[in-house]
């Protein structure tokens, strides 16, 4: 998976608060909610790139299975 881009985003405080509340309602971080909204808007406008990949998986990563070394 390609490294994720880091950006500085300036938002109106009221917009940030609304997105943060919405993210909490859906058990996402504010950052994940912003990415979700951007992906949704791009898909709706027909501008989501084919190589964008899927959204990041939510929750904990699966446990690694122990190696069976004898």
Phi, psi and omega per residue, in radians:
X1 nan 2.392 -3.133
X2 -1.204 2.637 3.103
X3 -1.122 2.446 -3.111
X4 -1.391 2.497 3.138
X5 -1.338 2.500 3.058
X6 -1.904 2.290 3.136
X7 -2.357 2.743 2.999
X8 -1.700 2.232 -3.101
X9 -2.176 2.143 3.101
X10 -1.701 2.160 -3.128
X11 -2.189 2.628 2.962
X12 -1.067 2.364 -3.111
X13 -0.970 -0.630 3.132
X14 -1.170 -0.665 3.096
X15 -1.161 -0.778 3.127
X16 -1.035 -0.787 3.132
X17 -1.081 -0.728 3.137
X18 -1.134 -0.750 3.127
X19 -1.152 -0.684 3.131
X20 -1.123 -0.734 3.092
X21 -1.114 -0.754 3.130
X22 -1.093 -0.740 3.119
X23 -1.055 -0.760 3.116
X24 -1.081 -0.667 3.108
X25 -1.101 -0.545 -3.097
X26 -1.807 0.217 3.106
X27 0.982 0.726 3.063
X28 -2.074 2.817 2.960
X29 -1.330 2.853 3.092
X30 -1.063 -0.720 3.129
X31 -1.069 -0.788 3.130
X32 -1.133 -0.625 3.125
X33 -1.159 -0.725 3.112
X34 -1.093 -0.752 3.106
X35 -1.114 -0.712 3.098
X36 -1.022 -0.802 -3.126
X37 -1.153 -0.700 3.102
X38 -1.119 -0.762 3.117
X39 -1.092 -0.737 -3.139
X40 -1.103 -0.775 -3.140
X41 -1.143 -0.726 3.118
X42 -1.125 -0.747 3.124
X43 -1.121 -0.742 -3.130
X44 -1.116 -0.591 3.136
X45 -1.502 -0.021 -3.114
X46 1.252 0.476 -3.077
X47 -2.067 0.141 3.122
X48 -1.277 2.091 -3.115
X49 -1.104 2.559 3.129
X50 -1.107 -0.537 -3.094
X51 -1.616 0.276 -3.104
X52 -1.211 -0.376 -3.096
X53 1.290 3.038 -3.139
X54 -1.463 2.958 3.085
X55 -1.169 2.704 3.122
X56 -1.055 2.562 3.111
X57 -1.200 2.462 3.121
X58 -1.582 2.677 3.053
X59 1.553 -2.987 -3.110
X60 -1.326 2.594 3.056
X61 -1.193 2.678 3.136
X62 -1.132 2.622 3.117
X63 -1.196 2.436 3.091
X64 -1.285 2.417 3.105
X65 -1.364 2.411 -3.134
X66 -1.154 2.534 3.078
X67 -1.280 2.345 3.093
X68 -1.565 1.438 3.121
X69 -1.841 2.230 -3.132
X70 -2.056 nan nan
